[in-house]
Amino acid sequence: MSYRNYLLVVDKKKFNKIKKLNAQELWDAIGEEPDELDVDDETGVVSPPYWRDVIEAIGGEEVSELGDAVFYKGCPIKVYDYLKKAFKVKEVQEWYNNDTEFMIAKPELLDGIIKVYMKRVEDNYTQLLKKDSEDPKDDFGYPLKPQLERLEDEIRSQLRWLKFVNDSDSKWCLATSWMYAHELFNIIHIKKIFNPKKEILIWAGS
């Protein structure tokens, strides 16, 4: 599992043209040459290009940065049940999944992410409503700040992120704010406009 996770969307026809390529063929496909760091000194084996370079070369786009948010213990989903190998060449797939992750995701993964984000938003507001007399604790069992301080912190956060709500020119993104309440609607929006007949959803990590 990577700490920072991303959802990407690529054209299905374009991705199908590269999914059977070996490492050197992938370099050829993106129009670049591997440098010395991409070639093993002893074996001469070439490593595949960085996955972002591959996606950019075929016109793909990052549509959401998830971080580790989808692994919320309050609403666990089995992310890897929704994933399958992206590349047919074993060595290429293993390389991409060695230090990072690069997998094709079933569209149903979006429903799981929506469920997690809804739970995180619900838990956050539920925690804000806890009275001081209830001896409230956070998710790790530590005492929470007094309720008034928690509410003030939340309002400040809302005001801070509100500045970024309309700061995106991507058709996939409604808001660039990282607040779960805003990200939730981004994922719902992605689900509504994603076309599984013509597009592929990619789960990537770094």
N, C-alpha and C positions, 0 to 999 in steps of 0.2 A: 504494500500500500504506500503510495506517495503522500507526502504532506500536502502538497498543493495539486489539486485535480482540476481538469478542464474538460468542457464539452466542446467538440468541434463538429462542424457540418461540412461535408464535402459532396461534390457531385458524384453520383453512383457510377456513371459511365467512366468518368475520369479516374476514379479510384480503382475500378476494376481493371484498368489498363496497367496499373503499377503493382497490384497486390501479388503478382506472381514473379516479380523481379528479384534478382539477387542484389547484394550490396552495391557492386560496381554498376549494375544496370540502373539502380536508383540514382546514383550520382549522374549517370548519363541522362536520365530522364529529367533531372532538375537543371541540367546544363552547367554543372560545376565539376571540379576535380577534387578528389580527396587530398588533404594536405598530409604532412608527415605524421601528425598526431592521429590520423585516421587509418594508418597502416601499421600493423604489428611488425616490430623490428625483426623478430625472429622468424615468424612464419610468412610474412608478407601478406597476410590476410587483411582485406579491406573492411572497415566497419561501415555500416550504413550512415547516410547523412542524418543530421538532427531532424527529428520529426517535424518541427515547426517549418523547416526549410522545404520539406516534402509537401506539407499541406499548403504552404504558400504557393509553391510551384504549380499545383493543380487547381488553384483558385479556391481552396477551402478557407474557412473562417472560424476563429474562436468565437463561440457564442455565449460562454459562461465560464467564469472562474469560481470554482466551488470551494477551494481550500479543502480542509478536512471536515467541512460542515455536514456532509452526507453520512458521516459515521457517528452521529449523535446517539449517545447511549440511551437517551430518553425515548427514542423511536428508531430502533435499529432496522435497517433493511439489508438484505443480502445482495450487495452491489454486484458481486462477482457472478451471481446467478444470471445477471442480465448481459454479461460480456462474453465475447468469443474472439478467437484469434483474428487479427487483421491481415496478416501476410501468410502466403502459402509456403514460402521458403522458411524452413525450420530455423536456420541460423539467423535470419533477419528478425523473425519474431522473438527469438530468445534474446537477441541483442537489445531490442527495444524494451523488453520486459526485464532486463537485468537490473539496471539502476533506476529506470523509470517505468512507465506503463504506456501501452498504446494498443487499445482493443476496440473492436466494433461493439457498439452498445445497442441493445434492443430499444426501440422507442418507448417501451413500457418502463424503462428506467426513469423517464421523466415523471411518471406518476409516483414512483417511489420517492424521488427527490422532493416533489411537491408535498407529499405526506410528511416527510422529515421537516421541511421548512415550516409547515403549518404547526407542527408540534413544537418547534423551537419558539415560534412567535407566541403561541398559546402559553407555554411555560414561562416565558419572559414576563408577559403581562400578569400572569397568575402570581408570580413572585413579587411583582411590584405592589400587588394588592394586599400582601401579607402585612398584618398589623405588627407593630413593635411588641405588643403584648403576647404575640404568638411564638416568640422566640424563634423567628424565622432563620433558616439556614440555606446556604446556596447549594448547588449541585454536588459540591465536594464536602459538605457538612460543616463549612465554616459559617460563623455568624454573619448575617447581612448587615449592611449599613442601616441606620434608622430609615423608616419608610419615606419621610420627607426628602432625605438626601437621595434615596433611590429614584424617587419621582423627578427630582430636579436634574439628576444625571441623565435620566431618560429623555427629558425635554431638551436638554442641551444637545444630546446626541441626535435627536430628531431634527433640530434646527440646523446642526452642522451638516448632516447628510442631505438635507432638503436642497442645499445649493447644487448638488450634483444630479438631481433627479432627471433633469432634461438635458444632460451633458453627453449625448451620444448621437452619432450619425449612422449607427448600424441598425439595419432593419430587424435584427434579432434582439436588440436591447431596448427596453422601455426606459430604464434608469441605470445609471452607472453607480448608484449608491450600493454599498455593501451591506446595508441593513437587511436582516432576514425578511422583514415585512415588505421591503421593496424587491429583494431578490426573488421572493416567492412569485410575484407577478411577472418577473422576467421569465422564469421557468414555465409558467402557465402560457405566456405569450409564445415561447419557443415551441411548446407542444402544439399550439394551435396552427402555427405556420409551417412547421416541419413537414415535408412531403416524403414519406418513406418509400414511395415508388420511384422517386428521382434522386433522393439524397440518402447519405449514410451518416449516422450519428457516431462520433468517435469519442471514446473515453481516453484521456491522456493524462499523464502525471509527471511531475518533475520534483 
